[in-house]
Amino acid sequence: MGNNHVAVYQFGIEGTITASATQYLVPGAGATSADELKLRITRAGTLKNMYVRQRVASGAGGRTDIYTARIEGANSVVTCTLDNATEGEDAANTAAIALGDDLSISLVSNDGADTSEDCFVTIEVEFAN
């Protein structure tokens, strides 16, 4: 019996996010995007351990940033909500991902005064041997 292989994927937005909107993080990192940019997964596995970091927090007063892992354009249960915080994680939820599925990360800002900046997500896919 061998160990399972884990790949770590990174998505990010450099600069200030678009407040009160849904946008998609760019594989690696880049400017904000209204288009859903995806990574193709090359082996079936389990999506897990989402870690989120922002340089500037969303702010007080219920301004939240909700990060969700998306598989084939549909939201999964792997999600992280930041409310006036600069980092958080979802280490509890997992989702199956199949060979050839596309992986993306959405970011929903719920407030027009949200000033979050430099948002980065790492997420793992564990591949069975």
C-alpha positions in Angstrom: 0.0 0.0 0.0 1.5 3.3 -1.1 0.8 6.9 0.0 -1.7 9.0 -1.8 -0.3 11.8 -4.0 -1.5 15.4 -3.2 -1.4 18.3 -5.7 -1.8 21.9 -4.5 -3.4 24.4 -6.8 -3.3 28.2 -6.3 -5.8 30.8 -7.5 -5.6 34.5 -6.8 -6.6 38.1 -7.5 -4.0 40.8 -7.3 -5.3 44.3 -6.4 -8.7 45.3 -5.0 -11.6 43.0 -5.7 -14.8 44.2 -7.4 -17.1 45.0 -4.4 -20.7 43.7 -4.2 -20.1 41.2 -7.1 -19.3 37.6 -8.0 -15.9 37.2 -9.7 -13.5 34.3 -10.3 -10.0 34.0 -9.1 -7.3 33.5 -11.7 -5.2 30.2 -11.7 -1.9 31.3 -10.2 -2.8 35.0 -9.7 -3.8 37.9 -11.8 -6.3 40.8 -12.1 -10.0 40.3 -11.2 -12.0 38.4 -13.7 -15.7 38.2 -14.6 -14.9 35.1 -16.7 -14.6 31.8 -14.9 -11.0 30.6 -15.5 -10.5 26.9 -14.9 -7.8 24.3 -14.4 -8.3 20.9 -15.9 -7.8 18.0 -13.4 -5.7 15.2 -14.8 -6.6 12.4 -12.4 -9.7 11.6 -10.3 -9.4 12.5 -6.7 -10.7 14.3 -3.7 -10.8 18.1 -3.4 -10.0 19.3 0.2 -8.2 21.7 2.4 -9.0 25.1 1.0 -6.9 27.9 2.6 -7.7 31.6 1.9 -5.5 34.6 2.6 -6.3 38.3 1.9 -3.9 41.2 2.4 -6.8 43.6 3.3 -9.9 42.2 5.2 -13.4 42.7 3.9 -14.2 45.1 6.8 -16.8 45.2 9.6 -20.5 45.5 9.4 -21.3 42.2 7.7 -19.1 42.7 4.7 -18.2 39.1 3.8 -16.2 37.4 1.2 -17.3 33.9 0.3 -14.9 31.7 -1.6 -16.2 28.5 -3.2 -14.5 25.7 -5.1 -16.4 25.0 -8.3 -16.3 21.7 -10.2 -17.4 21.8 -13.8 -19.0 25.2 -13.2 -21.1 24.1 -10.2 -20.5 25.1 -6.6 -19.1 22.4 -4.3 -19.3 22.1 -0.5 -15.7 23.2 -0.1 -16.1 26.9 0.9 -14.6 29.5 3.1 -16.3 32.7 4.4 -14.2 35.6 5.6 -16.0 38.3 7.7 -13.5 41.1 8.6 -10.7 38.6 8.5 -7.5 38.2 6.5 -7.4 34.4 6.5 -9.5 31.3 6.9 -9.9 27.7 5.8 -12.2 24.9 5.1 -10.4 21.8 6.3 -13.6 19.9 7.0 -15.4 19.5 3.7 -14.4 17.4 0.7 -15.7 16.8 -2.8 -15.0 14.2 -5.4 -13.4 15.4 -8.6 -13.2 13.3 -11.7 -10.6 12.9 -14.4 -11.0 15.8 -16.9 -13.1 18.0 -14.6 -12.5 21.7 -14.5 -11.7 23.4 -11.2 -12.3 27.0 -10.5 -12.8 29.3 -7.4 -15.5 31.9 -7.1 -15.4 34.9 -4.8 -18.7 36.6 -3.8 -18.5 40.0 -2.1 -21.8 41.0 -0.5 -21.2 44.7 0.1 -20.5 47.7 -2.1 -18.1 49.1 0.5 -15.9 45.9 0.5 -12.2 46.8 0.1 -10.6 43.4 0.1 -7.3 43.2 -1.7 -4.8 40.6 -2.9 -6.9 37.5 -2.4 -5.2 34.1 -2.7 -6.5 30.5 -2.3 -4.7 27.2 -2.2 -6.6 24.0 -2.5 -5.5 20.4 -2.5 -6.6 17.5 -4.7 -5.6 14.1 -3.2 -5.2 11.4 -5.8 -5.5 7.8 -4.8 -2.7 5.4 -5.9 
